[in-house]
Amino acid sequence: MLLGDLFGDRTLPPVDVTSLAFDARAVRPGALFFCVRGMTTDGHKYAPDALANGAVALVVDHPLNLGLPEVLVDDVRAAMAPAAKRFNGDPTAALAMVGVTGTSGKTTTTWLTRALLEAAGRQTGLIGTVTAWIGGVEEDVVRTTPEAIDLQRRFRAMTEAHPPDAACVMEVSSHALSLHRADGIDWDVAAFTNLSQDHLDFHSDMEDYFLAKRRLFEVASAQGATLIACADDPYGARLAREFPGTVTIGIDAEDAQVRATDLRPGFTHTDFRVGDLELRAPLPGRFNVLNALVAVAAARALGVDDATIAAALPQVPGVPGRFEPVAAGQDFAVIVDYAHKPEAVRNVLETARDLARERGDGRVIVVVGAGGDRDTSKRAVMGRAAAEGADLVVLTSDNPRSEDPETIIDMVAEGAGDGAIRITDRRAAIEHAIGAARTGDVVVIAGKGHETYQEVNGEKHPFDDRDVAREALGARLER
């Protein structure tokens, strides 16, 4: 494609662009290189490397004068999505696009929504935290919402698959909305799950965090998309007020248009009603009922009938690392969950408490930590949520990244109080919690969920909470 066509500017030199790149290491002959300013480095300084690797033009925010065409823009990152959209032929115009944002529940909600659309005979792509599905083939992911160049490339692959995807469901993070990764998408449905404290190392405060999420509704509303918000959440209720016509879902909100009533919880599911429709969410907990309601509303908006929804919802496979049970014949429950923020910890422990009551007079035991190089203000709040929701708290290391694990645990311990046990080694902490469990207890291993590594000082070491829990259970049962 000609450089001028990518930017709608025929005055640009007639250079043929064969690929787009924002990482100089990924540049191949014929590439257009975007000199993006990142959090820790500036892409402009890698322009000579891009040139050496075969770049034919640069997108810059100030002249570099390296002897090849330069497209001068105010914000290089913001320029990527529109250019990538044009380069890939505007692929989302051919897809029924569902975007889900919120602090918690994005992965489960997108997972459920995709399953309902596929049950209706519509092959559906998925882009999220755990995995991606493109043309019926599963792919690994690096981040929740990829950079715009990678994102638009994946959308194009969905439309060119054999058979092509008819729809795509994706998680939309606040980072992606703030950093223009999700620009250039034609939305059909935009949904909001909830908002609680997280990412305050990136956003200045909760209002800034909310306004980042709100951008999805601003764009989708202007495109005539269906908007869905959880009215049980105060920020969701605010969105519904600010965007008239929003479809509201909820349990406590009596005026919610898609409201769950008559909840009957189980260990692996929750039965409930929406009007006259009897439904079963394939995961336990009120928060998962809310996730299911968003999925139901999204599926309905795209024409899926209630009979298909009712038949398909209970059959959705479990979401990896989301309240995932680990069983080896023991007489107590072990649950692995991705909860790594205060409200998520609170929700998962409330559900664990319900399960413990069902199993008799069981206790709730939690293994919890906090990630390094992330929002430090939530650490003590997470510790407090753990102490309030569990009978036994084991504080441990999560992904410390470049931080000292002991320092992170100190901060979590400020909220957890004196009764918490500290075991820095995560394997030993999981072994201790499982070793301490009694008949009817529920052990929750929180924080890493589906992850198969532990990141320490820039290196990712193999570590899967589920595998470690199975090994600990096996050793205990042998004893």
C-alpha positions as CSV (number, residue, x, y, z in Angstrom):
1,M,0.0,0.0,0.0
2,L,1.3,3.5,-0.8
3,L,2.4,5.6,2.1
4,G,-0.1,8.4,1.2
5,D,-3.0,6.0,1.2
6,L,-2.2,4.9,4.8
7,F,-2.5,8.5,6.0
8,G,-5.0,9.9,3.6
9,D,-2.4,12.3,2.3
10,R,-1.5,12.1,-1.4
11,T,1.3,14.7,-0.9
12,L,3.5,12.1,0.8
13,P,6.2,10.4,-1.3
14,P,4.9,7.4,-3.4
15,V,6.6,4.8,-1.2
16,D,5.2,1.2,-1.3
17,V,4.7,-0.1,2.3
18,T,4.6,-3.9,2.7
19,S,4.4,-4.1,6.5
20,L,4.0,-2.1,9.7
21,A,6.2,-2.2,12.8
22,F,6.7,-0.4,16.1
23,D,9.7,-2.6,17.2
24,A,12.9,-2.1,15.2
25,R,13.7,-5.8,15.7
26,A,10.6,-6.7,13.8
27,V,11.3,-4.5,10.8
28,R,11.6,-6.2,7.5
29,P,12.4,-4.7,4.1
30,G,9.5,-2.6,3.0
31,A,8.3,-1.8,6.5
32,L,6.9,1.5,7.8
33,F,8.4,2.0,11.3
34,F,6.4,3.9,14.0
35,C,8.8,5.7,16.4
36,V,6.6,5.2,19.5
37,R,7.4,6.8,22.8
38,G,7.1,4.2,25.5
39,M,7.1,4.1,29.3
40,T,10.8,3.6,29.6
41,T,12.3,4.3,26.1
42,D,11.8,6.3,23.0
43,G,11.3,4.6,19.7
44,H,12.9,7.5,17.8
45,K,16.3,6.4,19.0
46,Y,15.8,3.0,17.3
47,A,15.0,4.6,13.9
48,P,18.6,3.9,12.6
49,D,18.2,0.2,13.5
50,A,14.9,0.2,11.6
51,L,16.5,1.8,8.7
52,A,19.3,-0.8,8.7
53,N,16.7,-3.6,8.8
54,G,15.0,-2.3,5.7
55,A,12.4,0.3,6.8
56,V,11.2,2.5,3.8
57,A,9.6,5.3,5.9
58,L,9.2,6.5,9.4
59,V,6.4,7.9,11.5
60,V,7.8,10.5,13.9
61,D,6.8,13.4,16.2
62,H,9.9,15.4,15.2
63,P,12.2,15.3,12.2
64,L,15.1,12.8,12.3
65,N,16.5,13.6,8.8
66,L,17.8,10.0,8.3
67,G,17.5,10.2,4.5
68,L,14.1,8.4,4.1
69,P,10.5,9.7,4.0
70,E,9.1,10.8,7.4
71,V,5.5,11.2,8.3
72,L,5.3,13.9,11.0
73,V,2.4,13.5,13.5
74,D,1.6,14.9,16.9
75,D,1.3,11.5,18.6
76,V,3.0,8.5,16.9
77,R,1.2,5.9,19.1
78,A,-2.2,7.5,18.2
79,A,-1.3,7.3,14.5
80,M,-0.8,3.5,14.5
81,A,-4.4,2.4,14.8
82,P,-5.8,4.4,11.9
83,A,-2.9,3.4,9.6
84,A,-3.1,-0.3,10.7
85,K,-6.9,-0.2,10.0
86,R,-6.3,1.0,6.5
87,F,-3.4,-1.3,5.8
88,N,-5.5,-4.3,6.8
89,G,-8.6,-3.3,4.9
90,D,-10.8,-2.2,7.9
91,P,-11.3,-5.8,9.0
92,T,-13.7,-5.1,11.9
93,A,-16.2,-3.7,9.5
94,A,-16.8,-7.4,8.5
95,L,-16.9,-8.7,12.1
96,A,-19.6,-8.4,14.8
97,M,-17.3,-6.8,17.4
98,V,-17.9,-7.2,21.2
99,G,-15.7,-5.2,23.5
100,V,-15.7,-5.9,27.3
101,T,-14.0,-3.6,29.8
102,G,-13.9,-3.4,33.6
103,T,-11.5,-4.2,36.4
104,S,-12.6,-7.8,36.9
105,G,-14.6,-10.3,34.9
106,K,-13.4,-9.4,31.4
107,T,-11.9,-12.9,30.7
108,T,-14.8,-14.9,32.0
109,T,-17.4,-12.6,30.3
110,T,-15.6,-12.8,26.9
111,W,-15.2,-16.5,27.2
112,L,-18.9,-17.0,27.9
113,T,-20.0,-14.6,25.2
114,R,-17.9,-16.4,22.5
115,A,-19.4,-19.7,23.5
116,L,-22.9,-18.4,23.2
117,L,-22.2,-16.9,19.7
118,E,-20.6,-20.2,18.6
119,A,-23.6,-22.2,19.9
120,A,-25.7,-20.0,17.6
121,G,-23.5,-21.2,14.6
122,R,-21.3,-18.1,14.4
123,Q,-17.6,-18.9,14.4
124,T,-16.2,-16.3,16.7
125,G,-12.7,-15.0,17.4
126,L,-11.4,-14.1,20.8
127,I,-8.7,-11.8,22.1
128,G,-8.0,-11.8,25.8
129,T,-5.7,-12.3,28.7
130,V,-5.6,-16.1,28.6
131,T,-5.6,-16.9,24.9
132,A,-6.7,-15.8,21.4
133,W,-8.9,-17.7,18.9
134,I,-8.5,-16.8,15.3
135,G,-10.3,-18.7,12.6
136,G,-10.9,-21.5,15.0
137,V,-7.3,-21.9,15.9
138,E,-5.9,-21.0,19.4
139,E,-2.9,-18.7,19.7
140,D,-0.8,-17.5,22.6
141,V,-1.1,-13.9,23.8
142,V,1.4,-11.5,25.3
143,R,-0.9,-8.8,26.8
144,T,-4.7,-8.4,27.3
145,T,-5.1,-6.0,24.4
146,P,-2.3,-6.1,21.8
147,E,-0.8,-3.0,20.2
148,A,-2.9,-1.6,17.3
149,I,-0.7,-3.0,14.6
150,D,-0.9,-6.6,16.0
151,L,-4.5,-6.2,16.8
152,Q,-5.6,-5.1,13.3
153,R,-3.4,-7.9,11.8
154,R,-5.3,-10.4,13.9
155,F,-8.7,-9.0,12.9
156,R,-7.6,-9.4,9.3
157,A,-6.6,-13.0,9.9
158,M,-10.1,-13.6,11.3
159,T,-11.7,-12.4,8.2
160,E,-9.4,-14.3,5.9
161,A,-9.6,-17.6,7.7
162,H,-11.3,-20.6,6.1
163,P,-14.0,-20.4,7.1
164,P,-13.8,-16.8,8.3
165,D,-14.9,-15.6,11.7
166,A,-18.2,-13.9,11.8
167,A,-17.6,-12.2,15.1
168,C,-14.9,-11.3,17.6
169,V,-15.1,-10.9,21.4
170,M,-12.3,-9.1,23.1
171,E,-11.1,-7.8,26.4
172,V,-10.4,-4.0,26.3
173,S,-8.0,-2.9,29.1
174,S,-7.8,0.7,30.4
175,H,-4.2,0.8,29.2
176,A,-5.4,-0.1,25.7
177,L,-8.0,2.7,25.7
178,S,-5.6,5.3,27.1
179,L,-2.8,4.3,24.7
180,H,-4.9,4.1,21.6
181,R,-4.5,0.4,21.0
182,A,-8.2,-0.1,20.6
183,D,-8.7,2.9,18.2
184,G,-10.0,2.1,14.7
185,I,-12.4,-0.7,15.8
186,D,-16.0,-0.7,14.6
187,W,-18.0,-1.8,17.7
188,D,-21.3,-3.6,17.7
189,V,-21.5,-4.2,21.4
190,A,-19.6,-2.5,24.3
191,A,-19.9,-3.9,27.8
192,F,-18.7,-2.8,31.3
193,T,-18.4,-5.2,34.2
194,N,-17.2,-3.2,37.2
195,L,-14.6,-0.9,38.5
196,S,-12.4,-1.3,41.7
197,Q,-9.0,-0.2,42.7
198,D,-6.2,-1.3,40.3
199,H,-3.6,0.2,38.0
200,L,-3.2,3.4,40.1
201,D,0.5,3.2,39.1
202,F,-0.7,4.1,35.6
203,H,-3.9,6.2,36.3
204,S,-3.7,9.2,38.6
205,D,-6.8,8.3,40.6
206,M,-10.0,6.3,40.4
207,E,-11.7,9.0,38.3
208,D,-8.9,8.9,35.7
209,Y,-9.2,5.1,35.7
210,F,-13.0,5.3,35.2
211,L,-12.6,7.9,32.4
212,A,-10.2,5.6,30.6
213,K,-12.8,2.8,30.7
214,R,-15.6,5.3,29.7
215,R,-13.8,5.9,26.4
216,L,-15.0,2.6,25.1
217,F,-18.6,3.7,25.6
218,E,-17.9,7.1,24.0
219,V,-16.6,5.5,20.8
220,A,-19.1,2.7,20.7
221,S,-22.1,5.0,21.4
222,A,-21.1,7.3,18.5
223,Q,-21.0,4.2,16.3
224,G,-24.6,3.1,17.3
225,A,-23.4,0.1,19.2
226,T,-25.4,-1.6,22.0
227,L,-24.0,-0.6,25.4
228,I,-24.2,-2.9,28.4
229,A,-23.4,-2.0,32.0
230,C,-23.6,-3.7,35.4
231,A,-26.0,-1.6,37.4
232,D,-24.9,-3.3,40.7
233,D,-21.6,-1.5,40.3
234,P,-21.8,2.3,41.1
235,Y,-19.6,3.1,38.1
236,G,-21.7,0.9,35.9
237,A,-24.8,2.7,37.1
238,R,-23.1,6.0,36.3
239,L,-22.4,4.9,32.8
240,A,-26.0,3.9,32.3
241,R,-27.0,7.4,33.4
242,E,-24.5,9.1,31.2
243,F,-25.3,7.0,28.1
244,P,-29.2,6.7,27.9
245,G,-30.3,3.5,26.2
246,T,-27.6,1.4,27.9
247,V,-28.8,-2.1,28.7
248,T,-28.4,-2.7,32.4
249,I,-27.7,-6.0,34.1
250,G,-27.7,-6.8,37.8
251,I,-28.7,-8.8,40.8
252,D,-29.3,-6.2,43.5
253,A,-30.4,-3.4,41.1
254,E,-34.2,-4.0,40.9
255,D,-34.6,-1.9,37.8
256,A,-31.9,-3.8,35.8
257,Q,-33.2,-4.8,32.4
258,V,-31.5,-8.2,32.6
259,R,-31.8,-9.1,36.2
260,A,-30.9,-12.4,37.9
261,T,-33.3,-13.6,40.6
262,D,-33.7,-16.8,42.6
263,L,-30.0,-17.6,42.8
264,R,-29.2,-21.2,43.8
265,P,-25.4,-21.6,44.3
266,G,-23.5,-24.9,43.8
267,F,-19.9,-25.9,44.0
268,T,-19.3,-25.8,40.3
269,H,-22.2,-23.6,39.1
270,T,-25.0,-21.2,40.0
271,D,-28.6,-21.6,38.9
272,F,-30.8,-18.5,38.5
273,R,-33.6,-16.9,36.6
274,V,-33.8,-14.0,34.2
275,G,-37.5,-13.3,33.9
276,D,-39.1,-16.6,32.8
277,L,-35.7,-17.9,31.5
278,E,-34.0,-20.6,33.7
279,L,-30.2,-20.4,33.4
280,R,-27.1,-22.0,34.9
281,A,-23.8,-20.2,35.0
282,P,-21.0,-22.7,34.7
283,L,-19.1,-21.1,37.6
284,P,-20.0,-20.5,41.2
285,G,-20.4,-17.1,42.8
286,R,-22.5,-14.0,42.5
287,F,-19.8,-12.2,40.6
288,N,-19.8,-14.9,37.9
289,V,-23.6,-14.6,37.6
290,L,-23.0,-10.9,36.8
291,N,-20.4,-12.0,34.2
292,A,-22.9,-14.4,32.7
293,L,-25.6,-11.7,32.6
294,V,-23.3,-9.5,30.5
295,A,-22.7,-12.4,28.2
296,V,-26.4,-13.1,27.9
297,A,-27.2,-9.4,27.1
298,A,-24.4,-9.3,24.5
299,A,-25.5,-12.5,22.8
300,R,-29.1,-11.2,22.7
301,A,-27.9,-8.0,21.2
302,L,-26.3,-10.0,18.3
303,G,-29.5,-12.0,17.7
304,V,-28.9,-15.2,19.7
305,D,-32.2,-16.6,20.9
306,D,-33.0,-17.5,24.6
307,A,-33.4,-21.2,23.9
308,T,-29.8,-21.3,22.5
309,I,-28.5,-19.3,25.4
310,A,-30.2,-21.6,28.0
311,A,-28.9,-24.7,26.3
312,A,-25.3,-23.5,25.7
313,L,-24.5,-21.6,28.9
314,P,-24.1,-24.6,31.2
315,Q,-21.9,-26.4,28.7
316,V,-19.2,-23.7,28.5
317,P,-15.9,-25.2,29.6
318,G,-14.3,-23.7,32.6
319,V,-12.1,-20.6,32.1
320,P,-8.4,-21.5,32.9
321,G,-7.4,-20.0,36.3
322,R,-10.8,-18.6,37.1
323,F,-12.1,-20.3,40.2
324,E,-10.5,-23.5,38.8
325,P,-10.8,-26.5,41.1
326,V,-7.8,-28.8,41.6
327,A,-9.0,-32.3,42.7
328,A,-7.0,-35.4,43.6
329,G,-9.5,-37.2,45.8
330,Q,-9.1,-35.0,48.8
331,D,-11.9,-34.2,51.3
332,F,-11.5,-30.5,51.0
333,A,-11.6,-28.1,48.1
334,V,-8.6,-26.4,46.4
335,I,-9.3,-23.5,44.1
336,V,-6.9,-21.6,41.8
337,D,-8.0,-18.1,40.9
338,Y,-6.5,-15.1,39.1
339,A,-7.7,-12.7,41.8
340,H,-4.9,-10.1,42.1
341,K,-6.7,-7.0,43.1
342,P,-8.7,-6.2,46.3
343,E,-12.2,-6.5,45.0
344,A,-11.4,-9.7,43.2
345,V,-9.9,-11.2,46.3
346,R,-13.0,-10.2,48.3
347,N,-15.3,-11.7,45.7
348,V,-13.5,-15.0,45.4
349,L,-13.3,-15.4,49.2
350,E,-17.0,-14.7,49.6
351,T,-17.7,-17.5,47.1
352,A,-15.3,-19.8,48.9
353,R,-17.1,-19.0,52.2
354,D,-20.4,-20.0,50.6
355,L,-18.8,-23.3,49.5
356,A,-17.3,-23.9,52.9
357,R,-20.8,-23.4,54.5
358,E,-22.3,-25.9,52.0
359,R,-19.6,-28.5,52.9
360,G,-20.3,-28.1,56.6
361,D,-18.3,-26.1,59.0
362,G,-15.3,-25.7,56.8
363,R,-12.7,-22.9,57.0
364,V,-11.4,-20.7,54.2
365,I,-7.6,-20.7,53.7
366,V,-6.0,-18.3,51.2
367,V,-2.6,-18.1,49.7
368,V,-2.1,-14.5,48.4
369,G,0.6,-12.1,47.4
370,A,1.0,-9.0,45.1
371,G,2.8,-8.4,41.9
372,G,6.0,-6.3,41.7
373,D,6.4,-3.1,39.6
374,R,2.6,-2.5,39.8
375,D,0.2,-0.4,41.8
376,T,1.6,-0.4,45.4
377,S,-1.4,1.3,46.9
378,K,-3.6,-1.8,46.5
379,R,-1.3,-4.1,48.5
380,A,-2.4,-3.3,52.0
381,V,-6.0,-3.3,50.8
382,M,-5.5,-6.8,49.3
383,G,-4.1,-8.0,52.6
384,R,-7.1,-6.5,54.4
385,A,-9.5,-8.2,52.0
386,A,-7.7,-11.5,52.6
387,A,-7.8,-11.2,56.4
388,E,-11.5,-10.3,56.3
389,G,-12.5,-13.1,54.0
390,A,-10.4,-16.0,55.2
391,D,-9.7,-17.9,58.5
392,L,-6.1,-18.5,57.6
393,V,-4.0,-16.2,55.5
394,V,-0.7,-17.3,54.0
395,L,1.2,-14.4,52.5
396,T,3.7,-15.2,49.8
397,S,5.5,-14.0,46.6
398,D,3.5,-13.5,43.4
399,N,5.5,-12.2,40.4
400,P,8.0,-9.9,42.2
401,R,9.5,-8.8,38.9
402,S,12.3,-6.3,39.8
403,E,11.2,-5.8,43.4
404,D,12.3,-7.5,46.6
405,P,9.6,-10.1,47.5
406,E,10.0,-9.4,51.2
407,T,9.3,-5.7,50.7
408,I,6.1,-6.5,48.8
409,I,4.9,-8.9,51.5
410,D,5.6,-6.3,54.1
411,M,3.1,-4.0,52.3
412,V,0.5,-6.7,52.0
413,A,1.0,-7.6,55.6
414,E,0.1,-4.1,56.7
415,G,-3.5,-4.8,55.8
416,A,-3.5,-8.5,56.7
417,G,-2.6,-8.0,60.3
418,D,-0.6,-10.1,62.8
419,G,-2.5,-13.3,62.2
420,A,-1.2,-13.9,58.7
421,I,1.6,-16.4,58.1
422,R,4.5,-15.4,55.9
423,I,6.1,-17.9,53.6
424,T,8.0,-16.1,50.8
425,D,8.6,-19.2,48.7
426,R,5.4,-19.7,46.8
427,R,5.7,-23.5,46.4
428,A,6.2,-23.8,50.2
429,A,3.3,-21.5,50.9
430,I,1.0,-23.6,48.7
431,E,2.3,-26.8,50.4
432,H,1.7,-25.3,53.8
433,A,-1.9,-24.2,53.0
434,I,-2.8,-27.6,51.6
435,G,-1.1,-29.3,54.5
436,A,-3.1,-27.3,57.0
437,A,-6.5,-28.0,55.3
438,R,-9.1,-30.1,57.1
439,T,-12.2,-31.9,55.9
440,G,-14.6,-29.4,54.4
441,D,-12.2,-26.6,54.1
442,V,-11.7,-24.5,51.0
443,V,-8.2,-23.5,50.0
444,V,-7.9,-20.6,47.6
445,I,-4.6,-20.0,45.8
446,A,-5.0,-16.4,44.5
447,G,-3.1,-14.2,42.2
448,K,-1.7,-16.1,39.2
449,G,-4.5,-18.2,37.9
450,H,-3.7,-19.4,34.4
451,E,-0.1,-18.2,34.4
452,T,2.5,-20.9,34.0
453,Y,5.5,-18.9,35.2
454,Q,6.8,-16.7,38.0
455,E,8.6,-13.6,36.9
456,V,11.7,-12.7,39.0
457,N,14.2,-10.0,37.9
458,G,13.1,-10.1,34.3
459,E,13.2,-13.8,33.9
460,K,10.1,-16.1,33.8
461,H,10.6,-19.3,35.6
462,P,8.2,-22.3,35.1
463,F,5.6,-22.2,37.8
464,D,1.9,-23.2,37.6
465,D,-0.2,-22.9,40.8
466,R,-2.4,-25.8,39.6
467,D,0.5,-28.2,39.0
468,V,2.1,-27.2,42.4
469,A,-1.2,-27.8,44.1
470,R,-1.6,-31.2,42.5
471,E,1.9,-32.2,43.6
472,A,1.2,-31.0,47.2
473,L,-2.1,-32.9,47.2
474,G,-0.4,-36.0,45.9
475,A,2.3,-35.8,48.6
476,R,-0.3,-35.3,51.3
477,L,-2.4,-38.2,50.2
478,E,0.6,-40.5,50.1
479,R,1.4,-39.6,53.6
